[in-house]
């Protein structure tokens, strides 16, 4: 379950349509069968900001697993690399996640704001 219109490309002006929350935690990312350990920087119900020096092609699909503080089950989702900042970070737009993960993420963001 994802917010309405989340699967459509979003113009740059709407990149921050959803409130972000700082979240520094390890995440597991899988792109084209290759697994990487990632470090998150921020999260919203629409996506995730990751610190990385590795380049990921724009529009690459990525499976991501991470934990939220005080949530026992992992957030498991499929996303798409929406942008990269060379040598710094990448933005992932969520495409799919379970309703349980979505509701936990939505509550986490709401409580942090």
C-alpha positions in Angstrom: 0.0 0.0 0.0 1.3 3.4 -0.9 0.0 7.0 -1.1 -2.1 7.9 -4.1 -0.1 8.6 -7.3 3.1 7.2 -5.8 3.8 5.1 -8.8 3.8 8.1 -11.2 6.9 10.1 -11.8 7.0 13.2 -9.6 8.2 16.5 -10.8 11.2 18.0 -9.0 9.0 20.6 -7.4 7.1 17.8 -5.7 10.2 15.9 -4.5 9.4 16.7 -0.9 5.6 16.2 -1.1 5.8 14.1 2.1 7.4 15.3 5.4 10.8 13.8 6.0 12.1 12.5 9.3 15.8 11.9 10.2 16.5 8.2 10.4 20.1 7.0 10.7 20.1 3.2 10.5 21.6 0.4 8.5 19.5 -0.9 5.6 19.9 -3.8 3.2 19.5 -3.0 -0.5 19.3 -5.4 -3.4 19.7 -4.2 -7.0 19.8 -6.6 -9.9 20.7 -9.5 -7.5 23.6 -7.6 -5.8 23.2 -7.0 -2.0 24.6 -3.9 -0.3 24.6 -2.5 3.2 23.3 1.0 3.1 23.0 3.8 5.6 19.7 5.7 5.7 19.6 9.5 6.4 15.9 10.3 6.2 12.6 8.7 5.5 9.1 9.7 4.5 6.0 7.7 3.5 7.0 8.4 -0.1 10.7 7.3 0.0 14.1 7.1 1.6 17.3 9.1 1.5 20.4 6.9 1.5 24.1 7.9 2.1 26.3 6.1 -0.5 29.3 6.7 -2.6 28.2 3.9 -5.0 26.4 5.0 -8.1 23.0 3.5 -8.8 21.4 4.1 -12.2 18.3 6.3 -12.2 15.1 4.3 -12.3 16.8 1.1 -11.1 14.5 -1.0 -8.9 15.8 -1.7 -5.5 14.5 -3.9 -2.7 15.2 -2.3 0.7 14.9 -3.7 4.2 15.3 -1.5 7.3 14.1 -1.1 10.8 12.4 1.8 12.5 13.1 2.6 16.2 10.6 0.8 18.4 9.1 -1.2 15.6 9.9 -4.9 15.9 9.2 -6.0 12.3 11.4 -4.8 9.4 10.1 -2.4 6.8 10.4 -4.3 3.5 9.7 -2.5 0.3 10.5 -2.2 -3.4 11.6 1.2 -4.6 13.1 3.0 -7.5 16.2 5.2 -7.6 14.7 8.6 -8.3 17.9 10.6 -8.1 21.6 10.3 -7.2 24.1 12.9 -5.9 27.5 11.6 -7.0 29.7 10.6 -4.1 27.0 11.5 -1.6 23.5 10.1 -1.6 20.5 8.7 -3.5 16.8 9.1 -3.2 14.6 6.1 -3.4 10.9 6.4 -4.2 8.8 3.7 -2.7 6.8 1.6 -5.2 5.5 -1.3 -3.1 5.3 -2.3 0.5 2.9 -4.2 2.7 0.0 -2.4 4.4 1.6 -3.3 7.8 4.9 -1.7 6.8 3.1 1.4 5.3 1.1 1.9 8.5 4.1 1.6 10.8 6.1 4.0 8.6 3.2 6.5 8.5 2.8 6.4 12.3 6.6 6.8 12.8 6.7 9.9 10.6 3.5 11.4 12.2 4.9 11.0 15.7 8.3 12.4 14.8 6.7 15.6 13.2 
